[in-house]
Amino acid sequence: MNKLPLQTRVQILTMLCEGSSMRSISRVTGVSINTVTKMLVDAGEACAAFHDATVRNVPSKAVQCDEIWSFSYAKAKNVKFAKAAPADSGDVWTWTAIDADSKLIVSWHVGDRGARTGTAFMHDLKARLANRVQLTTDGHKAYLKAVLDAGFDADYAMLNKIFATDYAGPGRYSPPKCIGAIKNPIMGNPDPALINTSFAERQNLTMRMSMRRFTRLTNAFSKKFENHCHALSLYFFFYNFCRVHKTLGATPAMASGLVDHVMKMEDAVTLIDKRSAPGLRGPYKKRVVEGSGEDPVNSN
């Protein structure tokens, strides 16, 4: 099988993590859009497997969780009007858990915004931590059931923000002005000084700036749910293991003690080649529809 030169493969993966669209990557690198898509799929599967095996026994003091919205094929309100929309079309929520000190994305999960998806997310997060932590989420009610159902032994608190009601108006796009926040201890003995979701929310902004399919007010979106998951797998590998955090002077994975060096995109190519052996590849599961009784979606 013919392979692209290493430099071209690295360039494609790097551009995918730096906010370039797949068609712009195709134009810049001189390869077909199908080749770029295949690179995304291969990298997504390899990086997801690497994250699953490597991000274990994470020493953490405080973990912040949040969820970020996007959509696949069409927004939920437009799916019924879309032509030949796949079964997994509509709103897609990415749940993330970030370590407040190392800025490591400990766990991420893709699905809807319901309690069942939240429970699967909390189960995965719990399995990756080395010790009891202080957990902070926003006021989304699904977290209450998810933390309890997962048996998460943590000092847990919710941060409920208060928004101004006079800021909204016809055609408003920017979020309403935050005029305060209430810290609500839920379980254990959370330290008030650590009840915060700022790092998780800033990470959401980084995701929107780094992945073209998350950019608002454009025609950039995921045409397939599976490719949405692949893009996230590649991005979190790049964020955790390759990109040096300016305030830390190291990658989040180095700050957490998971690795001892800055990894490169060449390492992602190596992971792809190792995973190309027969029997190692496997497709992503489709997302859970709340109450459908289907298997859980990807958790990494």
C-alpha positions, 0 to 999 in steps of 0.5 A: 500500500502506498503511503504519503511522505511522513512530512505530508502526513504530519502536516495534515494532522497538524493542520487538523489541530490548528483550525484548518478545514479539511478542504483547505488542507486538501488544497494546501497539501495537494492531496485529495479530500478522501485522503485527508478524511482517511488520515482523520479516521486513522488518527482518531482511532489511534489517538483514542486508543492511546488516550485510553491506555495512557491517561490512567491513575492521574494524580489530581486535586481538583477536576472541573467538568463542562459540556460543549455543544455542536451538531452533526449533519444538521441541527436538531431542529432541522433534522426533520427537514434534512434530506437523507439525514443519518440516524445520529444527526442532530445536536452533539454534546462533548463532555470534558473533565479537566485537571485544574492544576495540570490542565490535562483533559482527563476524560471526554465523552460524546453524546447527548446532554442527558443523564445517561450520557453523563453517567457514562462520562462520570464512570470513565472519569472516576476510573482514570483518577488515582485519588479522591478529588474535588469535583466541580460542575455547572448547574446542569441537573444531569450531573446530580444523577450522573455523579450519584449513579457512578458512585463517584467518591469525591468532594462535589460542588456545583457552581450556579451562575446568575445571568442578567435578564435585561441583556437578552433581546431579538437577534442576540447571539452573545451570552447574557451577562453573568452578574454572580455565582452561587457555590452549592456544596453537594457531597463531601466537604468541598473547599470553597476556594476550589469551586470553579469552572473557569478552566473547563470553560476556557478549554471550551473556547480553545476547542472552538478555536482549534477545530473548524467543525466547532466554529460558530456562525459558519457552514463548518460542521461535522457531516458524520458523527464518527468523524466528529469523534475522530476529530476530537480524539486527534485534538485531545492527543495534540492538546494533552501530549504535544502542545506546550502550555505556556503557563506550565512550560510543559504539556499537560501530560508532562505536568501530570507525570504521564509522560516525560517528554513533549510528543510530536505529530510524528508520534501520532503517525507512528501510532497509526502505523502500529494500529494498522495491523489486522484486527486492531482497528474498530469503529466508533459506537454510535451515540446514545439516544436518551432512554433508547437502551443502546450501548454507551457512546465513546468515552475516552 
